């Protein structure tokens, strides 16, 4: 520690940042703040990122979101790869004091895709953005190529996306056998780029159930990966009500064992219900009031009805 202090006092920026971390680990957040400020003034991007966390969480100083945001942007501008992800997320959602800006979200995701250790996440999100035209011109073929590359590297969520491509026949000729292969690959994978493995496995199993139970493959109008009944009720997997429900599934239900049990049960039962009754007026009339009330309540709790990529 003494040698570290000497180096820091002599202007060694790496020592300054390391000393800041040492003080933070000991719970001395005031000293950590001072050394981070000093290291940041000498160009340390890791210290800038630490200052974002300090001001966000109020460690050693009162929480200050504006100050936190300033340091997050500075860290990204200084080339800190770990800053690209939170920045892209904030610009995607319009969150934590940042405006919603698809172009900037795309810009930081593209930078993230070139950061070692984060490149798979970045490439997957780039594919999502190209697929939906978020922040850049829609380019489904480019999205599929990125998914295929990641799928061949063994990423479960990309395997699942390619399974959907072949199941729905969107971007590639519909082929149930290839869809089954990729859905099985998603089930067998233990490496995920974005989503939790349990969620991916549940979606992949749901898709397999649909493929095994369907004589003609999967209709392009079906959700194929989840929210079957809601999709049948509202007529689309991509509509405000279903976006709310998909967020609820991923942000709340998937976080607990009983929520995941519900998702598994829903995915097991609902494809058959929709196959039998999904086009019936009485079926939609039965479910719609319940879904409407649930969506309204979830929106009051903060679940957004803006486009959602899962």
C-alpha positions in Angstrom: 0.0 0.0 0.0 2.9 2.4 0.9 4.5 1.8 -2.5 1.2 2.3 -4.3 0.7 5.7 -2.5 4.2 6.8 -3.4 3.6 5.9 -7.1 0.2 7.7 -7.0 1.7 10.8 -5.4 4.3 10.8 -8.1 1.6 11.1 -10.8 1.3 7.4 -11.8 -2.2 7.4 -13.2 -2.6 3.6 -13.0 -1.5 3.8 -9.3 -4.0 6.6 -8.7 -6.9 4.5 -10.1 -5.7 1.3 -8.3 -5.5 3.3 -5.0 -9.0 4.5 -5.5 -10.2 0.9 -5.9 -8.3 -0.1 -2.7 -10.0 2.6 -0.7 -13.4 1.6 -2.1 -12.8 -2.0 -1.2 -12.1 -0.8 2.4 -15.3 1.2 2.5 -13.4 4.6 2.5 -15.5 6.1 -0.3 -14.4 9.7 0.4 -10.7 8.8 -0.2 -11.8 6.7 -3.2 -13.7 9.6 -4.7 -10.6 11.9 -4.4 -8.2 9.5 -6.0 -10.7 8.7 -8.8 -11.1 12.4 -9.5 -7.4 12.8 -9.6 -6.9 9.7 -11.9 -9.8 10.9 -14.1 -8.2 14.3 -14.5 -5.1 12.5 -15.7 -7.1 10.6 -18.3 -8.0 7.3 -16.6 -11.1 6.0 -18.3 -11.6 3.3 -15.6 -11.6 6.1 -13.0 -14.2 8.0 -15.0 -16.4 4.9 -15.0 -15.9 4.5 -11.3 -17.0 8.1 -10.8 -20.2 7.3 -12.8 -20.9 4.5 -10.3 -20.0 6.7 -7.3 -22.4 9.5 -8.3 -25.1 7.1 -9.4 -25.1 5.2 -6.0 -24.1 8.1 -3.7 -20.9 6.6 -2.3 -19.0 9.3 -0.5 -21.1 12.0 -2.0 -24.8 12.6 -2.4 -26.3 10.7 -5.4 -26.2 13.0 -8.5 -27.6 11.6 -11.7 -26.5 14.5 -13.8 -22.9 14.2 -12.5 -23.0 10.5 -13.0 -24.2 10.8 -16.6 -21.4 13.3 -17.3 -18.7 10.8 -16.2 -20.4 7.9 -18.0 -20.1 9.9 -21.3 -16.6 10.9 -20.5 -15.6 7.3 -19.9 -17.1 6.2 -23.2 -15.4 9.1 -25.0 -12.1 8.0 -23.4 -12.6 4.6 -24.9 -13.8 2.6 -21.8 -15.5 -0.4 -23.3 -17.5 -1.1 -20.2 -19.2 2.3 -20.6 -20.6 1.4 -24.0 -23.3 -1.0 -22.7 -24.9 1.2 -20.1 -24.9 4.2 -22.6 -26.5 2.1 -25.4 -29.1 0.9 -23.0 -29.9 4.4 -21.7 -30.2 5.8 -25.2 -32.3 2.8 -26.3 -34.8 3.2 -23.5 -34.6 7.0 -22.8 -33.6 6.2 -19.2 -31.7 7.8 -16.3 -31.7 11.3 -17.6 -30.8 10.4 -21.2 -33.1 11.1 -24.1 -34.3 8.2 -26.2 -32.0 8.3 -29.2 -31.9 5.2 -31.4 -29.0 6.5 -33.5 -26.7 6.9 -30.4 -27.9 3.6 -29.0 -26.8 1.9 -32.3 -23.5 3.8 -32.3 -22.5 2.5 -28.8 -23.7 -1.0 -29.5 -21.6 -1.0 -32.6 -18.6 0.1 -30.5 -19.4 -2.6 -27.9 -19.3 -5.2 -30.6 -15.6 -4.6 -31.0 -14.7 -4.8 -27.3 -13.2 -8.1 -26.2 -15.4 -9.8 -23.7 -18.4 -7.9 -24.8 -18.3 -8.5 -28.5 -20.9 -11.3 -28.6 -23.4 -9.2 -26.7 -22.7 -6.2 -29.0 -23.0 -8.3 -32.2 -26.3 -9.8 -31.0 -27.7 -6.4 -30.2 -26.5 -5.1 -33.5 -28.5 -8.0 -35.2 -31.5 -7.0 -33.2 -31.2 -3.4 -34.2 -30.7 -4.3 -37.9 -33.7 -6.7 -37.7 -36.0 -4.0 -36.4 -34.5 -0.9 -38.0 -33.6 0.6 -34.7 -31.0 3.3 -35.1 -30.1 2.2 -38.6 -31.8 1.2 -41.8 -33.5 -2.2 -41.4 -31.4 -4.9 -42.9 -32.9 -8.4 -42.0 -30.2 -10.2 -44.0 -27.4 -8.5 -42.1 -29.2 -9.4 -38.9 -29.5 -13.1 -39.9 -25.8 -13.3 -40.9 -24.8 -11.9 -37.4 -27.2 -14.4 -35.7 -25.8 -17.2 -37.8 -22.2 -16.3 -36.9 -23.0 -16.2 -33.2 -25.1 -19.4 -33.4 -22.1 -21.2 -34.9 -20.1 -19.9 -32.0 -22.6 -21.6 -29.7 -24.5 -18.7 -28.3 -27.9 -20.0 -27.2 -30.0 -16.9 -27.9 -28.6 -16.7 -31.4 -29.3 -20.4 -32.0 -32.9 -19.6 -30.9 -33.1 -16.7 -33.3 -31.9 -18.8 -36.2 -34.4 -21.5 -35.2 -37.2 -18.9 -35.5 -35.9 -17.7 -38.9 -36.3 -21.2 -40.3 -39.5 -22.0 -38.4 -41.2 -18.9 -39.8 -39.5 -18.8 -43.2 -38.5 -15.2 -42.8 -35.2 -14.5 -44.5 -34.5 -18.2 -45.2 -36.7 -20.8 -46.8 -39.0 -22.3 -44.2 -37.5 -25.6 -43.0 -38.9 -27.3 -39.9 -36.0 -29.8 -39.7 -33.4 -27.0 -39.6 -35.5 -25.1 -37.1 -35.6 -28.1 -34.9 -31.8 -28.5 -35.1 -31.2 -25.0 -34.1 -33.8 -25.0 -31.3 -32.2 -28.2 -30.0 -28.8 -26.4 -30.2 -30.2 -23.6 -28.1 -31.4 -26.1 -25.5 -28.0 -27.8 -25.4 -26.0 -24.5 -25.2 -24.6 -23.2 -21.9 -23.4 -19.9 -23.3 -25.7 -16.9 -23.8 -24.9 -13.6 -25.4 -27.9 -11.6 -24.0 -30.8 -13.4 -22.3 -30.7 -15.7 -19.3 -30.1 -19.3 -20.3 -33.2 -20.5 -18.5 -35.4 -18.1 -20.4 -33.7 -19.1 -23.7 -34.1 -22.8 -22.9 -37.8 -22.3 -22.1 -38.4 -20.4 -25.4 -36.5 -23.0 -27.4 -38.5 -25.8 -25.8 -41.7 -24.0 -26.5 -40.7 -23.6 -30.2 -39.8 -27.3 -30.3 -43.2 -28.2 -28.9 -44.9 -26.0 -31.6 -42.8 -27.6 -34.4 -43.5 -31.1 -33.2 -47.2 -30.4 -32.8 -47.6 -28.7 -36.2 -48.0 -30.5 -39.5 -47.2 -27.6 -41.7 -44.5 -25.7 -39.7 -45.2 -22.5 -37.9 -47.4 -19.8 -39.4 -45.8 -16.4 -39.8 -48.6 -15.0 -37.7 -47.7 -17.0 -34.6 -45.4 -15.8 -31.9 -43.5 -19.1 -32.1 -41.4 -18.2 -29.1 -43.9 -17.2 -26.4 -46.9 -15.1 -25.5 -49.1 -17.4 -27.6 -52.5 -16.5 -26.2 -51.8 -12.8 -26.0 -50.6 -12.9 -29.6 -53.8 -14.6 -30.6 -55.9 -12.1 -28.7 -54.2 -9.0 -30.0 -53.4 -10.3 -33.5 -49.7 -9.6 -33.4 -46.5 -10.5 -31.4 -45.3 -6.9 -32.0 -48.0 -4.6 -30.6 -48.1 -2.4 -27.5 -50.0 -4.8 -25.3 -47.8 -7.7 -26.1 -44.6 -5.6 -25.7 -45.8 -4.9 -22.1 -46.5 -8.6 -21.4 -43.1 -9.6 -22.9 -41.3 -7.2 -20.6 -43.2 -8.5 -17.7 -42.2 -12.0 -18.6 -38.5 -11.2 -19.0 -38.1 -8.5 -16.3 -40.2 -10.1 -13.5 -41.4 -13.6 -14.1 -38.1 -14.9 -15.3 -36.4 -13.6 -12.1 -38.0 -16.1 -9.7 -38.3 -19.9 -9.7 -42.1 -19.8 -9.5 -42.2 -17.2 -12.3 -40.1 -19.5 -14.5 -42.3 -22.4 -13.5 -45.3 -20.4 -14.7 -43.5 -19.6 -18.0 -42.7 -23.3 -18.6 -46.3 -24.3 -17.9 -47.7 -21.5 -20.1 -45.3 -22.4 -22.9 -46.3 -26.1 -22.6 -50.1 -25.5 -22.6 -50.8 -22.4 -24.6 -49.6 -23.6 -28.1 -52.2 -26.4 -28.0 -54.9 -24.0 -26.8 -54.1 -21.5 -29.5 -54.0 -24.3 -32.2 -57.4 -25.5 -31.2 -59.2 -22.2 -30.3 -57.0 -19.3 -31.2 -59.1 -18.2 -34.2 -62.4 -18.5 -32.2 -64.2 -15.2 -31.3 -65.3 -16.6 -27.9 -61.7 -17.5 -27.1 -60.5 -13.9 -27.7 -63.5 -12.5 -25.9 -62.7 -14.7 -22.9 -59.1 -13.6 -22.6 -59.1 -10.0 -23.8 -60.7 -8.3 -20.8 -58.2 -10.1 -18.5 -55.2 -9.1 -20.6 -56.4 -5.6 -20.9 -56.7 -5.2 -17.2 -53.3 -6.8 -16.6 -51.6 -4.6 -19.3 -53.1 -1.5 -17.7 -51.9 -2.5 -14.3 -48.4 -3.3 -15.5 -48.2 0.0 -17.3 -49.0 1.8 -14.1 -46.1 -0.2 -12.5 -43.7 1.1 -15.1 -43.7 -1.6 -17.8 -43.4 0.2 -21.2 -45.6 -0.3 -24.2 -42.8 0.8 -26.6 -41.2 -1.7 -29.2 -39.4 -4.4 -27.4 -36.6 -6.7 -28.7 -36.4 -10.1 -27.0 
